């Protein structure tokens, strides 16, 4: 190796070290900031989540803590745009909670590609479609009708939940379209899920009726999102009527809504939780 090559290699390694140190400093600052928010607002946030999110309400105190920690990290990473509606602090909290609910068993939960979440008052028109939208996902963000979001979390038994539906679309978008925020375990297991899911989807397209809303037959992306709504809102019926599909979703998401602790394998979820002390006091 020449002197110039050795010099360049050393300079490159020094650069990598500086990047690493800056990243660690950023994580520490972010952790300390979220610690302060967690401790200052825990009771308020816990009350809102307990009131509006049945999934959160069913968690143990330990899991509620981790859930809220993830919600704060998710909110910190997003910009919330309000369209024809007055902002309210409950909106980003509850919308972030819908995303965290879906990804609670995954390592990567922030849906990194999506920097902006657009909150609209009610149904809205999009593009050339004739029917108004309750929500959609596209390259410039996640869009949600707040009226329908809060109504469908309040009625948590009919298998209709636009928040979970759109977060399901966002999850597959980051894993299969843009790969920014991809969760490798989810990505690799989706093929196993599809081996079970696609035959059911194809039979529904042929006219077969199932527990799933008929909208699931529209296309495979909608089938996936409807599965998520039903998985969380009607898990007992889902497990009884479509057991193979239910268990394939449990494996894919690394969680079972019918179990007390929800997460099936906790060993794969710790890396993305800023475990350097979020929500904990001390050095």
LOGU-367007 format. One line per 5 residues: number of its first residue (from 1); their letters; for each residue x, y, z of C-alpha. Coordinates in pm, whole numbers. Layout:
! residues N
NUM) a) X/Y/Z  ...
//
This chain:
! residues 283
1) xxxxx) 0/0/0  138/340/-98  162/631/144  -122/811/-38  -343/500/-23
6) xxxxx) -271/452/346  -348/818/408  -680/796/222  -775/477/406  -699/638/740
11) xxxxx) -895/949/643  -1191/734/538  -1187/539/865  -1165/862/1062  -1466/990/871
16) xxxxx) -1662/676/956  -1571/716/1321  -1688/1078/1322  -2017/982/1158  -2068/712/1419
21) xxxxx) -1992/951/1705  -2228/1216/1566  -2500/953/1528  -2450/837/1886  -2470/1197/2005
26) xxxxx) -2790/1247/1806  -2944/933/1959  -2844/1046/2308  -2994/1392/2259  -3311/1241/2112
31) xxxxx) -3334/992/2397  -3295/1262/2661  -3556/1478/2489  -3805/1194/2471  -3729/1104/2832
36) xxxxx) -3838/1451/2934  -4153/1437/2723  -4236/1090/2852  -4200/1186/3216  -4380/1520/3177
41) xxxxx) -4674/1397/2968  -4701/1029/3055  -5029/1059/3247  -5197/1269/2975  -5084/1043/2694
46) xxxxx) -5169/727/2888  -5520/859/2950  -5580/940/2582  -5446/607/2461  -5646/417/2721
51) xxxxx) -5961/595/2615  -5930/558/2238  -5703/260/2166  -5834/-76/2289  -5510/-249/2196
56) xxxxx) -5311/-21/2425  -5572/-62/2697  -5520/-439/2693  -5141/-417/2748  -4958/-475/3073
61) xxxxx) -4798/-174/3241  -4455/-277/3108  -4581/-310/2752  -4776/15/2778  -4446/182/2861
66) xxxxx) -4271/38/2557  -4573/117/2339  -4578/482/2447  -4202/506/2403  -4241/394/2045
71) xxxxx) -4529/634/1989  -4312/926/2102  -4030/819/1870  -4272/780/1579  -4423/1125/1641
76) xxxxx) -4078/1280/1666  -3990/1145/1322  -4302/1281/1146  -4443/1613/1038  -4821/1639/1076
81) xxxxx) -5005/1859/827  -5360/1969/910  -5596/2031/616  -5926/2210/686  -5913/2104/1049
86) xxxxx) -5790/2263/1370  -5487/2084/1518  -5529/1893/1841  -5250/1718/2030  -5453/1396/2042
91) xxxxx) -5432/1362/1663  -5060/1288/1615  -5062/1076/1932  -5348/849/1827  -5240/825/1463
96) xxxxx) -4887/733/1571  -5038/473/1803  -5214/308/1508  -4878/266/1334  -4709/137/1650
101) xxxxx) -4992/-110/1710  -4934/-266/1370  -4555/-277/1409  -4534/-355/1781  -4369/-691/1714
106) xxxxx) -4127/-563/1450  -3778/-425/1486  -3827/-128/1252  -4147/53/1336  -4110/416/1222
111) xxxxx) -4210/372/855  -3908/587/778  -3989/678/417  -4299/869/522  -4195/1203/665
116) xxxxx) -4540/1364/652  -4884/1257/768  -5174/1464/633  -5481/1491/856  -5806/1598/690
121) xxxxx) -6137/1674/856  -6355/1434/657  -6372/1235/335  -6192/1399/44  -6137/1374/-329
126) xxxxx) -5810/1243/-467  -5697/1237/-827  -5953/1127/-1085  -6136/886/-857  -6512/930/-833
131) xxxxx) -6549/797/-481  -6434/1010/-186  -6146/875/23  -6120/811/397  -5744/769/362
136) xxxxx) -5470/674/123  -5093/630/99  -4877/768/-178  -4521/887/-233  -4581/1223/-61
141) xxxxx) -4727/1089/260  -5003/917/454  -5349/1080/433  -5628/1022/686  -5976/1155/749
146) xxxxx) -5981/1235/1119  -6360/1195/1139  -6337/836/1019  -6016/758/1204  -6157/843/1546
151) xxxxx) -6501/697/1472  -6358/362/1367  -6129/333/1669  -6431/412/1887  -6624/126/1721
156) xxxxx) -6354/-137/1757  -6546/-452/1664  -6672/-419/1306  -6346/-486/1122  -6343/-133/978
161) xxxxx) -6046/82/1080  -5898/332/836  -5602/402/1064  -5486/41/1068  -5582/2/702
166) xxxxx) -5361/287/581  -5074/196/812  -5088/-152/659  -5044/3/314  -4760/219/448
171) xxxxx) -4585/-86/595  -4580/-276/266  -4484/45/82  -4167/89/285  -4084/-280/257
176) xxxxx) -4152/-347/-110  -4160/-16/-297  -3898/216/-151  -3712/2/110  -3654/308/331
181) xxxxx) -3727/169/675  -3753/-191/562  -3788/-455/829  -3593/-756/705  -3785/-1012/909
186) xxxxx) -4120/-882/787  -3992/-862/431  -3866/-1220/428  -4175/-1366/597  -4423/-1196/365
191) xxxxx) -4373/-1472/107  -4487/-1729/366  -4791/-1516/444  -4878/-1489/75  -4858/-1866/29
196) xxxxx) -5157/-1888/265  -5327/-1561/173  -5329/-1561/-207  -5550/-1870/-252  -5807/-1713/-17
201) xxxxx) -5784/-1384/-204  -5832/-1561/-539  -6136/-1750/-408  -6284/-1421/-284  -6230/-1274/-631
206) xxxxx) -6425/-1574/-759  -6718/-1486/-535  -6648/-1675/-214  -6767/-1495/100  -6555/-1497/413
211) xxxxx) -6528/-1311/741  -6322/-1050/556  -6500/-748/412  -6579/-799/39  -6359/-497/-35
216) xxxxx) -6067/-736/20  -6137/-885/-324  -6060/-551/-496  -5689/-631/-533  -5418/-800/-329
221) xxxxx) -5305/-477/-162  -5658/-417/-32  -5685/-781/73  -5374/-731/286  -5506/-411/448
226) xxxxx) -5849/-564/519  -5675/-863/678  -5499/-624/915  -5823/-449/1013  -5990/-784/1086
231) xxxxx) -5684/-927/1262  -5691/-654/1524  -6062/-578/1551  -6210/-929/1521  -5927/-1164/1619
236) xxxxx) -6144/-1432/1786  -6370/-1473/1482  -6070/-1450/1248  -5884/-1725/1433  -6191/-1949/1438
241) xxxxx) -6298/-1904/1076  -5965/-1857/897  -5709/-2014/1133  -5426/-2065/881  -5449/-1705/764
246) xxxxx) -5469/-1582/1123  -5157/-1772/1231  -4968/-1661/921  -5037/-1300/1022  -4921/-1374/1376
251) xxxxx) -4593/-1503/1236  -4556/-1217/990  -4618/-943/1248  -4456/-1129/1538  -4762/-1076/1754
256) xxxxx) -5093/-1230/1850  -5365/-985/1961  -5532/-1263/2164  -5234/-1321/2392  -5170/-1104/2700
261) xxxxx) -4820/-996/2595  -4899/-963/2222  -4536/-997/2100  -4435/-1357/2029  -4055/-1325/2006
266) xxxxx) -3921/-1029/2203  -3562/-1093/2095  -3613/-922/1757  -3772/-597/1874  -3507/-437/2093
271) xxxxx) -3274/-280/1836  -3513/-4/1727  -3633/71/2078  -3397/336/2209  -3319/127/2511
276) xxxxx) -3050/361/2639  -3313/469/2886  -3618/617/2715  -3875/667/2983  -3626/577/3255
281) xxx) -3437/802/3490  -3071/764/3578  -2737/806/3411
//
